Amino acid sequence: LEKSHDAALPDPTWMLRLDGLNLSAPASVAMLSDALPPAWRRWLYVADPVGTLRHADLRFADPRDFDVAADFDALAWHAVDALPGVTSLRGNLLGDAEGLNLHLPPHTAFGVDEPHVFRQPLEFSQFAGDIAAWPGDGGWRIGTDALDFEGAGFGGQLRGAMQLHDDGSRPALDLYAVVDHGEVPAAKLFWPINIMPPAAVAWLDRAFAAGNIVGGRAVFRGDLGDWPFTNLAGRFEARAEIDDTRLVYLPDWPAAERVHAVADFVNNGLRIEADAAQALGNSVDGASATIADLGEAVLDLDVSGSGSGKNLLDFLKATPIGARYAAQLLGVGVGGSGKLKFHLHLPVTQAEQLHLAGSVALSKDDLIAAQYELRLQQAHGTLKFSQARFDPRDLPVTPAAHPATS
């Protein structure tokens, strides 16, 4: 460290060259220096940055006049206010007061902690690319053309910019991400706990039990202070195509298996449209699930499908309705085939208030009740059910070759 005597340089100007340094000690000294603005000194105190400078060259006259070139390793700091914390950052920094460029080489492991939004830090086995930062009116802007990332069960690319405000308020984001592969359970890392009640988080964790993300895209544009944009001051959209997914919409109902669907998040709402699935051997021809407001977490589920009489009966027996009428359904058999439709309205935080309305359309099926030695043929009509009961009334049948109505 030396003071420059070059007449061409402002006075005083300090020149620093380092080859190997633990960052915690210089950060502690910088907290006590009046050369740094108060906001910077506070950040150094609370964030408590640590890491190693493998090599650094710094010319410093004042915060508006400096040059820096540095290689660093294992850089980390705690989350402070609107700024997330990071761990295991490795790369090199080059720049001056007009702008900085951070290069993260391939195979860089990286972690980011945003405790006000996500339940746990996001860990990446790879986070590589270039990030630029430059000052502007009201704060610094940070942007990237492309950052390639690989996390636990997902991978893709991120690009866009972040505006940091001088007043310390939450930053504004203009980001775009592409997920080219992933596993459905990895989505639980990204549920925003700052807007979602615990019951909604628990439902999403359970509902998306397994499956693959074939491809996904997301865009976030707006000030984080306005999130989740109920004031229409910003926009968040994400779309993911999922395949071979297991969807557990209710814990005591048969799960939907081998689901192929598209999930759309818009601001604080979610909609899932499925075009293929199976449930206990029955084929789901179409299904839609909507949560208009993740903060309120009310699920509306519409399902239509078809199956053999036996499989449809097995489905009914596996539901709470079937459990309630287990004695009556003992020895009951259904032949032929049918079509199933139902609508479920479920306040996730008050599951006891669910409302279910559905029907099974039978087409010339045989109905057998062994305990009553009863055999009904040519059953043709609609069997209705709700969360409390099922209703076989007004169902045309043909016992002993004579038309009748159940």
Rosetta blueprint (number, residue, H / E / L):
1 L L
2 E E
3 K E
4 S L
5 H L
6 D L
7 A L
8 A L
9 L L
10 P L
11 D L
12 P L
13 T L
14 W E
15 M E
16 L E
17 R E
18 L E
19 D L
20 G L
21 L E
22 N E
23 L L
24 S H
25 A H
26 P H
27 A H
28 S H
29 V H
30 A H
31 M H
32 L L
33 S L
34 D L
35 A L
36 L L
37 P L
38 P H
39 A H
40 W H
41 R H
42 R H
43 W H
44 L H
45 Y H
46 V H
47 A H
48 D L
49 P L
50 V E
51 G E
52 T E
53 L E
54 R E
55 H E
56 A E
57 D E
58 L E
59 R E
60 F E
61 A E
62 D E
63 P L
64 R L
65 D E
66 F E
67 D E
68 V E
69 A E
70 A E
71 D E
72 F E
73 D E
74 A E
75 L E
76 A E
77 W E
78 H L
79 A L
80 V E
81 D L
82 A L
83 L E
84 P L
85 G E
86 V E
87 T E
88 S E
89 L E
90 R E
91 G E
92 N E
93 L E
94 L E
95 G E
96 D E
97 A L
98 E L
99 G E
100 L E
101 N E
102 L E
103 H E
104 L E
105 P L
106 P L
107 H L
108 T L
109 A L
110 F E
111 G E
112 V E
113 D E
114 E L
115 P L
116 H L
117 V L
118 F L
119 R L
120 Q L
121 P L
122 L E
123 E E
124 F E
125 S E
126 Q E
127 F E
128 A E
129 G E
130 D E
131 I E
132 A E
133 A E
134 W E
135 P E
136 G E
137 D L
138 G L
139 G E
140 W E
141 R E
142 I E
143 G E
144 T E
145 D E
146 A E
147 L E
148 D E
149 F E
150 E E
151 G E
152 A L
153 G L
154 F E
155 G E
156 G E
157 Q E
158 L E
159 R E
160 G E
161 A E
162 M E
163 Q E
164 L E
165 H E
166 D L
167 D L
168 G L
169 S L
170 R L
171 P L
172 A E
173 L E
174 D E
175 L E
176 Y E
177 A E
178 V E
179 V E
180 D E
181 H E
182 G E
183 E E
184 V H
185 P H
186 A H
187 A H
188 K H
189 L H
190 F H
191 W L
192 P L
193 I L
194 N L
195 I L
196 M L
197 P L
198 P H
199 A H
200 A H
201 V H
202 A H
203 W H
204 L H
205 D H
206 R H
207 A H
208 F E
209 A E
210 A E
211 G E
212 N E
213 I E
214 V E
215 G E
216 G E
217 R E
218 A E
219 V E
220 F E
221 R E
222 G E
223 D E
224 L H
225 G H
226 D H
227 W L
228 P L
229 F L
230 T L
231 N L
232 L L
233 A L
234 G L
235 R E
236 F E
237 E E
238 A E
239 R E
240 A E
241 E E
242 I E
243 D E
244 D E
245 T E
246 R E
247 L E
248 V L
249 Y L
250 L L
251 P L
252 D L
253 W L
254 P L
255 A L
256 A E
257 E E
258 R E
259 V E
260 H E
261 A E
262 V E
263 A E
264 D E
265 F E
266 V E
267 N L
268 N L
269 G E
270 L E
271 R E
272 I E
273 E E
274 A E
275 D E
276 A E
277 A E
278 Q E
279 A E
280 L L
281 G L
282 N E
283 S E
284 V E
285 D E
286 G E
287 A E
288 S E
289 A E
290 T E
291 I E
292 A L
293 D L
294 L L
295 G L
296 E L
297 A L
298 V E
299 L E
300 D E
301 L E
302 D E
303 V E
304 S E
305 G E
306 S E
307 G E
308 S E
309 G H
310 K H
311 N H
312 L H
313 L H
314 D H
315 F H
316 L H
317 K H
318 A L
319 T L
320 P H
321 I H
322 G H
323 A H
324 R H
325 Y L
326 A H
327 A H
328 Q H
329 L H
330 L L
331 G L
332 V E
333 G E
334 V E
335 G L
336 G L
337 S E
338 G E
339 K E
340 L E
341 K E
342 F E
343 H E
344 L E
345 H E
346 L E
347 P E
348 V H
349 T H
350 Q H
351 A H
352 E H
353 Q H
354 L L
355 H E
356 L E
357 A E
358 G E
359 S E
360 V E
361 A E
362 L E
363 S E
364 K E
365 D E
366 D E
367 L E
368 I E
369 A E
370 A H
371 Q H
372 Y H
373 E L
374 L E
375 R E
376 L E
377 Q E
378 Q E
379 A E
380 H E
381 G E
382 T E
383 L E
384 K E
385 F E
386 S E
387 Q L
388 A L
389 R L
390 F E
391 D E
392 P L
393 R L
394 D L
395 L L
396 P E
397 V E
398 T E
399 P H
400 A H
401 A H
402 H L
403 P L
404 A E
405 T E
406 S L
